[in-house]
Amino acid sequence: MAHCDNCESHVTKAYHRVFSDNSGVLHACSRCHDQAKMLDGAGVGEVNSDR
Ligand SMILES: [Zn+2]
């Protein structure tokens, strides 16, 4: 089962293949990017609604 090596949440095989590095380590999944985005911005009560 493919998973993110950063947050260990499940990702699809295709996602893992595209975003993992040459040794098969997925450093960040979409969830990680979301969290990074939230931590990065001020983000109090404001969530991206452009999904
Ligand atoms: Zn992750």
N, CA, C, O and the ligand as a Tripos MOL2 file, in Angstrom:
@<TRIPOS>MOLECULE
protein
  205   203    52     0     0
PROTEIN
NO_CHARGES

@<TRIPOS>ATOM
      1 N           0.8460   -1.2020    0.0000 N.3       1 MET1
      2 CA          0.0000    0.0000    0.0000 C.3       1 MET1
      3 C           0.8740    1.2410    0.0000 C.2       1 MET1
      4 O           1.7340    1.3970    0.8670 O.2       1 MET1
      5 N           0.6640    2.1120   -0.9500 N.am      2 ALA2
      6 CA          1.4730    3.3170   -1.0260 C.3       2 ALA2
      7 C           1.0430    4.3000    0.0560 C.2       2 ALA2
      8 O          -0.1440    4.4650    0.3350 O.2       2 ALA2
      9 N           2.0280    4.9390    0.6520 N.am      3 HIS3
     10 CA          1.7070    5.9230    1.6690 C.3       3 HIS3
     11 C           2.7640    7.0140    1.6930 C.2       3 HIS3
     12 O           3.8640    6.8450    1.1650 O.2       3 HIS3
     13 N           2.4170    8.1300    2.3100 N.am      4 CYS4
     14 CA          3.3300    9.2450    2.4410 C.3       4 CYS4
     15 C           4.3310    8.9530    3.5560 C.2       4 CYS4
     16 O           3.9360    8.5730    4.6590 O.2       4 CYS4
     17 N           5.6080    9.1240    3.2820 N.am      5 ASP5
     18 CA          6.6150    8.8440    4.3000 C.3       5 ASP5
     19 C           6.7520    9.9900    5.3020 C.2       5 ASP5
     20 O           7.4970    9.8880    6.2760 O.2       5 ASP5
     21 N           6.0480   11.0480    5.0600 N.am      6 ASN6
     22 CA          6.0880   12.1680    5.9990 C.3       6 ASN6
     23 C           4.9580   12.0630    7.0210 C.2       6 ASN6
     24 O           5.2110   12.0760    8.2260 O.2       6 ASN6
     25 N           3.7270   11.9600    6.5550 N.am      7 CYS7
     26 CA          2.5960   11.9080    7.4850 C.3       7 CYS7
     27 C           1.9670   10.5190    7.5340 C.2       7 CYS7
     28 O           1.0690   10.2750    8.3390 O.2       7 CYS7
     29 N           2.4300    9.6090    6.6820 N.am      8 GLU8
     30 CA          1.9870    8.2140    6.6790 C.3       8 GLU8
     31 C           0.5310    8.0340    6.2950 C.2       8 GLU8
     32 O          -0.0580    6.9890    6.5710 O.2       8 GLU8
     33 N          -0.0540    9.0310    5.6670 N.am      9 SER9
     34 CA         -1.4060    8.8340    5.1840 C.3       9 SER9
     35 C          -1.3600    8.1050    3.8420 C.2       9 SER9
     36 O          -0.3550    8.1390    3.1320 O.2       9 SER9
     37 N          -2.4520    7.4570    3.5180 N.am     10 HIS10
     38 CA         -2.4980    6.6550    2.3060 C.3      10 HIS10
     39 C          -2.5690    7.5230    1.0630 C.2      10 HIS10
     40 O          -3.3130    8.5030    1.0210 O.2      10 HIS10
     41 N          -1.8040    7.1650    0.0670 N.am     11 VAL11
     42 CA         -1.9130    7.8210   -1.2350 C.3      11 VAL11
     43 C          -2.0760    6.7450   -2.3040 C.2      11 VAL11
     44 O          -1.8110    5.5690   -2.0540 O.2      11 VAL11
     45 N          -2.5040    7.1420   -3.4710 N.am     12 THR12
     46 CA         -2.6550    6.1750   -4.5480 C.3      12 THR12
     47 C          -1.2890    5.7820   -5.0870 C.2      12 THR12
     48 O          -0.3180    6.5270   -4.9540 O.2      12 THR12
     49 N          -1.2240    4.6170   -5.6910 N.am     13 LYS13
     50 CA          0.0280    4.1600   -6.2980 C.3      13 LYS13
     51 C           0.5340    5.1540   -7.3270 C.2      13 LYS13
     52 O           1.7280    5.4440   -7.3920 O.2      13 LYS13
     53 N          -0.3830    5.6730   -8.1300 N.am     14 ALA14
     54 CA          0.0030    6.6160   -9.1790 C.3      14 ALA14
     55 C           0.5870    7.8800   -8.5640 C.2      14 ALA14
     56 O           1.6000    8.4020   -9.0310 O.2      14 ALA14
     57 N          -0.0590    8.3640   -7.5180 N.am     15 TYR15
     58 CA          0.4350    9.5670   -6.8480 C.3      15 TYR15
     59 C           1.8330    9.3150   -6.2970 C.2      15 TYR15
     60 O           2.7220   10.1550   -6.4300 O.2      15 TYR15
     61 N           2.0180    8.1620   -5.6830 N.am     16 HIS16
     62 CA          3.3120    7.8320   -5.1040 C.3      16 HIS16
     63 C           4.3910    7.7650   -6.1740 C.2      16 HIS16
     64 O           5.5060    8.2510   -5.9880 O.2      16 HIS16
     65 N           4.0390    7.1600   -7.2830 N.am     17 ARG17
     66 CA          5.0370    7.0030   -8.3510 C.3      17 ARG17
     67 C           5.4520    8.3600   -8.9120 C.2      17 ARG17
     68 O           6.6170    8.5720   -9.2520 O.2      17 ARG17
     69 N           4.5020    9.2660   -9.0040 N.am     18 VAL18
     70 CA          4.8010   10.5720   -9.5930 C.3      18 VAL18
     71 C           5.6150   11.4380   -8.6360 C.2      18 VAL18
     72 O           6.5360   12.1360   -9.0610 O.2      18 VAL18
     73 N           5.2820   11.3970   -7.3560 N.am     19 PHE19
     74 CA          5.8600   12.3780   -6.4340 C.3      19 PHE19
     75 C           6.9550   11.8240   -5.5430 C.2      19 PHE19
     76 O           7.5960   12.5910   -4.8250 O.2      19 PHE19
     77 N           7.1940   10.5220   -5.5640 N.am     20 SER20
     78 CA          8.2780    9.9880   -4.7450 C.3      20 SER20
     79 C           9.6130   10.2230   -5.4310 C.2      20 SER20
     80 O           9.6670   10.4460   -6.6400 O.2      20 SER20
     81 N          10.6970   10.1720   -4.6530 N.am     21 ASP21
     82 CA         12.0070   10.3620   -5.2570 C.3      21 ASP21
     83 C          12.5260    9.0310   -5.8050 C.2      21 ASP21
     84 O          11.8070    8.0320   -5.8110 O.2      21 ASP21
     85 N          13.7710    9.0280   -6.2620 N.am     22 ASN22
     86 CA         14.3060    7.8490   -6.9490 C.3      22 ASN22
     87 C          14.4120    6.6240   -6.0490 C.2      22 ASN22
     88 O          14.4300    5.4960   -6.5410 O.2      22 ASN22
     89 N          14.4830    6.8290   -4.7530 N.am     23 SER23
     90 CA         14.5580    5.6910   -3.8370 C.3      23 SER23
     91 C          13.1840    5.2900   -3.3140 C.2      23 SER23
     92 O          13.0750    4.4750   -2.3970 O.2      23 SER23
     93 N          12.1400    5.8620   -3.8980 N.am     24 GLY24
     94 CA         10.7910    5.4380   -3.5480 C.3      24 GLY24
     95 C          10.2550    6.0710   -2.2830 C.2      24 GLY24
     96 O           9.3070    5.5600   -1.6860 O.2      24 GLY24
     97 N          10.8490    7.1760   -1.8670 N.am     25 VAL25
     98 CA         10.3740    7.8610   -0.6610 C.3      25 VAL25
     99 C           9.4970    9.0320   -1.0540 C.2      25 VAL25
    100 O           9.9140    9.9140   -1.8040 O.2      25 VAL25
    101 N           8.2860    9.0320   -0.5440 N.am     26 LEU26
    102 CA          7.3800   10.1440   -0.8130 C.3      26 LEU26
    103 C           7.4860   11.1420    0.3370 C.2      26 LEU26
    104 O           7.0100   10.8810    1.4430 O.2      26 LEU26
    105 N           8.1040   12.2660    0.0710 N.am     27 HIS27
    106 CA          8.4210   13.2060    1.1530 C.3      27 HIS27
    107 C           7.2230   14.0430    1.5620 C.2      27 HIS27
    108 O           7.1640   14.5260    2.6920 O.2      27 HIS27
    109 N           6.2760   14.2210    0.6660 N.am     28 ALA28
    110 CA          5.1010   15.0010    1.0130 C.3      28 ALA28
    111 C           3.9450   14.6420    0.0890 C.2      28 ALA28
    112 O           4.1090   14.5500   -1.1270 O.2      28 ALA28
    113 N           2.7860   14.4430    0.6800 N.am     29 CYS29
    114 CA          1.5950   14.1810   -0.1230 C.3      29 CYS29
    115 C           0.7490   15.4530   -0.1750 C.2      29 CYS29
    116 O           1.1560   16.4930    0.3420 O.2      29 CYS29
    117 N          -0.4040   15.3710   -0.7870 N.am     30 SER30
    118 CA         -1.2490   16.5570   -0.9050 C.3      30 SER30
    119 C          -1.6630   17.0470    0.4820 C.2      30 SER30
    120 O          -1.8070   18.2510    0.6980 O.2      30 SER30
    121 N          -1.8520   16.1260    1.4170 N.am     31 ARG31
    122 CA         -2.2240   16.5330    2.7680 C.3      31 ARG31
    123 C          -1.0940   17.3330    3.4200 C.2      31 ARG31
    124 O          -1.3350   18.3410    4.0830 O.2      31 ARG31
    125 N           0.1370   16.8680    3.2210 N.am     32 CYS32
    126 CA          1.2860   17.5970    3.7570 C.3      32 CYS32
    127 C           1.3400   19.0000    3.1760 C.2      32 CYS32
    128 O           1.6110   19.9670    3.8880 O.2      32 CYS32
    129 N           1.0800   19.1060    1.8800 N.am     33 HIS33
    130 CA          1.1220   20.4180    1.2490 C.3      33 HIS33
    131 C           0.0330   21.3140    1.8250 C.2      33 HIS33
    132 O           0.2500   22.5090    2.0260 O.2      33 HIS33
    133 N          -1.1200   20.7480    2.0850 N.am     34 ASP34
    134 CA         -2.2020   21.5260    2.6780 C.3      34 ASP34
    135 C          -1.7940   22.0320    4.0510 C.2      34 ASP34
    136 O          -2.0150   23.1960    4.3820 O.2      34 ASP34
    137 N          -1.2060   21.1640    4.8390 N.am     35 GLN35
    138 CA         -0.7870   21.5560    6.1810 C.3      35 GLN35
    139 C           0.2910   22.6260    6.1090 C.2      35 GLN35
    140 O           0.2650   23.5910    6.8720 O.2      35 GLN35
    141 N           1.2390   22.4580    5.1910 N.am     36 ALA36
    142 CA          2.2960   23.4470    5.0360 C.3      36 ALA36
    143 C           1.7000   24.7880    4.6590 C.2      36 ALA36
    144 O           2.1380   25.8380    5.1290 O.2      36 ALA36
    145 N           0.6900   24.7340    3.7980 N.am     37 LYS37
    146 CA          0.0420   25.9590    3.3730 C.3      37 LYS37
    147 C          -0.6490   26.6380    4.5520 C.2      37 LYS37
    148 O          -0.5790   27.8560    4.7160 O.2      37 LYS37
    149 N          -1.3080   25.8370    5.3570 N.am     38 MET38
    150 CA         -2.0160   26.4000    6.4980 C.3      38 MET38
    151 C          -1.0400   26.9850    7.5140 C.2      38 MET38
    152 O          -1.2890   28.0400    8.0970 O.2      38 MET38
    153 N           0.0730   26.2840    7.7150 N.am     39 LEU39
    154 CA          1.0730   26.7690    8.6620 C.3      39 LEU39
    155 C           1.7670   28.0120    8.1250 C.2      39 LEU39
    156 O           2.1990   28.8820    8.8820 O.2      39 LEU39
    157 N           1.8630   28.0740    6.7990 N.am     40 ASP40
    158 CA          2.5910   29.1610    6.1750 C.3      40 ASP40
    159 C           1.8160   30.4670    6.2560 C.2      40 ASP40
    160 O           2.3620   31.4940    6.6600 O.2      40 ASP40
    161 N           0.5570   30.4280    5.8770 N.am     41 GLY41
    162 CA         -0.2420   31.6380    5.8980 C.3      41 GLY41
    163 C          -0.7300   31.9580    7.3040 C.2      41 GLY41
    164 O          -0.5340   31.1790    8.2370 O.2      41 GLY41
    165 N          -1.3590   33.0990    7.4380 N.am     42 ALA42
    166 CA         -1.9520   33.4490    8.7170 C.3      42 ALA42
    167 C          -3.0730   32.4640    9.0140 C.2      42 ALA42
    168 O          -3.1540   31.8990   10.1050 O.2      42 ALA42
    169 N          -3.9350   32.2720    8.0210 N.am     43 GLY43
    170 CA         -4.8730   31.1610    7.9950 C.3      43 GLY43
    171 C          -5.8130   31.0170    9.1700 C.2      43 GLY43
    172 O          -6.1840   29.8950    9.5150 O.2      43 GLY43
    173 N          -6.2080   32.0950    9.7910 N.am     44 VAL44
    174 CA         -7.1640   31.9600   10.8870 C.3      44 VAL44
    175 C          -8.5820   32.0160   10.3130 C.2      44 VAL44
    176 O          -9.0770   33.0840    9.9520 O.2      44 VAL44
    177 N          -9.2050   30.8790   10.2390 N.am     45 GLY45
    178 CA        -10.5690   30.8380    9.7430 C.3      45 GLY45
    179 C         -10.6740   30.9900    8.2370 C.2      45 GLY45
    180 O         -11.7780   31.0520    7.6960 O.2      45 GLY45
    181 N          -9.5490   31.0490    7.5620 N.am     46 GLU46
    182 CA         -9.6070   31.1710    6.1160 C.3      46 GLU46
    183 C          -9.0560   29.9080    5.4680 C.2      46 GLU46
    184 O          -7.8880   29.5630    5.6470 O.2      46 GLU46
    185 N          -9.8980   29.2350    4.7240 N.am     47 VAL47
    186 CA         -9.4760   28.0120    4.0480 C.3      47 VAL47
    187 C          -9.6980   28.1970    2.5580 C.2      47 VAL47
    188 O         -10.6900   28.7870    2.1300 O.2      47 VAL47
    189 N          -8.7660   27.6860    1.7820 N.am     48 ASN48
    190 CA         -8.9360   27.7450    0.3370 C.3      48 ASN48
    191 C         -10.2060   27.0200   -0.0850 C.2      48 ASN48
    192 O         -10.4390   25.8780    0.3110 O.2      48 ASN48
    193 N         -11.0080   27.6750   -0.8720 N.am     49 SER49
    194 CA        -12.2590   27.0520   -1.2960 C.3      49 SER49
    195 C         -12.2290   26.6990   -2.7710 C.2      49 SER49
    196 O         -13.2580   26.3720   -3.3610 O.2      49 SER49
    197 N         -11.0390   26.7650   -3.3660 N.am     50 ASP50
    198 CA        -10.9480   26.5120   -4.7970 C.3      50 ASP50
    199 C         -10.6090   25.0670   -5.1020 C.2      50 ASP50
    200 O          -9.7260   24.8000   -5.9170 O.2      50 ASP50
    201 N         -11.2830   24.1460   -4.4730 N.am     51 ARG51
    202 CA        -11.0320   22.7410   -4.7360 C.3      51 ARG51
    203 C         -11.8770   22.2810   -5.8990 C.2      51 ARG51
    204 O         -11.8130   21.1140   -6.2850 O.2      51 ARG51
    205 ZN          1.8050   13.3320    3.7560 Zn       52 ZN52
@<TRIPOS>BOND
     1     1     2 1
     2     2     3 1
     3     3     4 2
     4     3     5 am
     5     5     6 1
     6     6     7 1
     7     7     8 2
     8     7     9 am
     9     9    10 1
    10    10    11 1
    11    11    12 2
    12    11    13 am
    13    13    14 1
    14    14    15 1
    15    15    16 2
    16    15    17 am
    17    17    18 1
    18    18    19 1
    19    19    20 2
    20    19    21 am
    21    21    22 1
    22    22    23 1
    23    23    24 2
    24    23    25 am
    25    25    26 1
    26    26    27 1
    27    27    28 2
    28    27    29 am
    29    29    30 1
    30    30    31 1
    31    31    32 2
    32    31    33 am
    33    33    34 1
    34    34    35 1
    35    35    36 2
    36    35    37 am
    37    37    38 1
    38    38    39 1
    39    39    40 2
    40    39    41 am
    41    41    42 1
    42    42    43 1
    43    43    44 2
    44    43    45 am
    45    45    46 1
    46    46    47 1
    47    47    48 2
    48    47    49 am
    49    49    50 1
    50    50    51 1
    51    51    52 2
    52    51    53 am
    53    53    54 1
    54    54    55 1
    55    55    56 2
    56    55    57 am
    57    57    58 1
    58    58    59 1
    59    59    60 2
    60    59    61 am
    61    61    62 1
    62    62    63 1
    63    63    64 2
    64    63    65 am
    65    65    66 1
    66    66    67 1
    67    67    68 2
    68    67    69 am
    69    69    70 1
    70    70    71 1
    71    71    72 2
    72    71    73 am
    73    73    74 1
    74    74    75 1
    75    75    76 2
    76    75    77 am
    77    77    78 1
    78    78    79 1
    79    79    80 2
    80    79    81 am
    81    81    82 1
    82    82    83 1
    83    83    84 2
    84    83    85 am
    85    85    86 1
    86    86    87 1
    87    87    88 2
    88    87    89 am
    89    89    90 1
    90    90    91 1
    91    91    92 2
    92    91    93 am
    93    93    94 1
    94    94    95 1
    95    95    96 2
    96    95    97 am
    97    97    98 1
    98    98    99 1
    99    99   100 2
   100    99   101 am
   101   101   102 1
   102   102   103 1
   103   103   104 2
   104   103   105 am
   105   105   106 1
   106   106   107 1
   107   107   108 2
   108   107   109 am
   109   109   110 1
   110   110   111 1
   111   111   112 2
   112   111   113 am
   113   113   114 1
   114   114   115 1
   115   115   116 2
   116   115   117 am
   117   117   118 1
   118   118   119 1
   119   119   120 2
   120   119   121 am
   121   121   122 1
   122   122   123 1
   123   123   124 2
   124   123   125 am
   125   125   126 1
   126   126   127 1
   127   127   128 2
   128   127   129 am
   129   129   130 1
   130   130   131 1
   131   131   132 2
   132   131   133 am
   133   133   134 1
   134   134   135 1
   135   135   136 2
   136   135   137 am
   137   137   138 1
   138   138   139 1
   139   139   140 2
   140   139   141 am
   141   141   142 1
   142   142   143 1
   143   143   144 2
   144   143   145 am
   145   145   146 1
   146   146   147 1
   147   147   148 2
   148   147   149 am
   149   149   150 1
   150   150   151 1
   151   151   152 2
   152   151   153 am
   153   153   154 1
   154   154   155 1
   155   155   156 2
   156   155   157 am
   157   157   158 1
   158   158   159 1
   159   159   160 2
   160   159   161 am
   161   161   162 1
   162   162   163 1
   163   163   164 2
   164   163   165 am
   165   165   166 1
   166   166   167 1
   167   167   168 2
   168   167   169 am
   169   169   170 1
   170   170   171 1
   171   171   172 2
   172   171   173 am
   173   173   174 1
   174   174   175 1
   175   175   176 2
   176   175   177 am
   177   177   178 1
   178   178   179 1
   179   179   180 2
   180   179   181 am
   181   181   182 1
   182   182   183 1
   183   183   184 2
   184   183   185 am
   185   185   186 1
   186   186   187 1
   187   187   188 2
   188   187   189 am
   189   189   190 1
   190   190   191 1
   191   191   192 2
   192   191   193 am
   193   193   194 1
   194   194   195 1
   195   195   196 2
   196   195   197 am
   197   197   198 1
   198   198   199 1
   199   199   200 2
   200   199   201 am
   201   201   202 1
   202   202   203 1
   203   203   204 2
@<TRIPOS>SUBSTRUCTURE
     1 MET1         2 RESIDUE 1 A MET
     2 ALA2         6 RESIDUE 1 A ALA
     3 HIS3        10 RESIDUE 1 A HIS
     4 CYS4        14 RESIDUE 1 A CYS
     5 ASP5        18 RESIDUE 1 A ASP
     6 ASN6        22 RESIDUE 1 A ASN
     7 CYS7        26 RESIDUE 1 A CYS
     8 GLU8        30 RESIDUE 1 A GLU
     9 SER9        34 RESIDUE 1 A SER
    10 HIS10       38 RESIDUE 1 A HIS
    11 VAL11       42 RESIDUE 1 A VAL
    12 THR12       46 RESIDUE 1 A THR
    13 LYS13       50 RESIDUE 1 A LYS
    14 ALA14       54 RESIDUE 1 A ALA
    15 TYR15       58 RESIDUE 1 A TYR
    16 HIS16       62 RESIDUE 1 A HIS
    17 ARG17       66 RESIDUE 1 A ARG
    18 VAL18       70 RESIDUE 1 A VAL
    19 PHE19       74 RESIDUE 1 A PHE
    20 SER20       78 RESIDUE 1 A SER
    21 ASP21       82 RESIDUE 1 A ASP
    22 ASN22       86 RESIDUE 1 A ASN
    23 SER23       90 RESIDUE 1 A SER
    24 GLY24       94 RESIDUE 1 A GLY
    25 VAL25       98 RESIDUE 1 A VAL
    26 LEU26      102 RESIDUE 1 A LEU
    27 HIS27      106 RESIDUE 1 A HIS
    28 ALA28      110 RESIDUE 1 A ALA
    29 CYS29      114 RESIDUE 1 A CYS
    30 SER30      118 RESIDUE 1 A SER
    31 ARG31      122 RESIDUE 1 A ARG
    32 CYS32      126 RESIDUE 1 A CYS
    33 HIS33      130 RESIDUE 1 A HIS
    34 ASP34      134 RESIDUE 1 A ASP
    35 GLN35      138 RESIDUE 1 A GLN
    36 ALA36      142 RESIDUE 1 A ALA
    37 LYS37      146 RESIDUE 1 A LYS
    38 MET38      150 RESIDUE 1 A MET
    39 LEU39      154 RESIDUE 1 A LEU
    40 ASP40      158 RESIDUE 1 A ASP
    41 GLY41      162 RESIDUE 1 A GLY
    42 ALA42      166 RESIDUE 1 A ALA
    43 GLY43      170 RESIDUE 1 A GLY
    44 VAL44      174 RESIDUE 1 A VAL
    45 GLY45      178 RESIDUE 1 A GLY
    46 GLU46      182 RESIDUE 1 A GLU
    47 VAL47      186 RESIDUE 1 A VAL
    48 ASN48      190 RESIDUE 1 A ASN
    49 SER49      194 RESIDUE 1 A SER
    50 ASP50      198 RESIDUE 1 A ASP
    51 ARG51      202 RESIDUE 1 A ARG
    52 ZN52       205 GROUP 0 **** ****
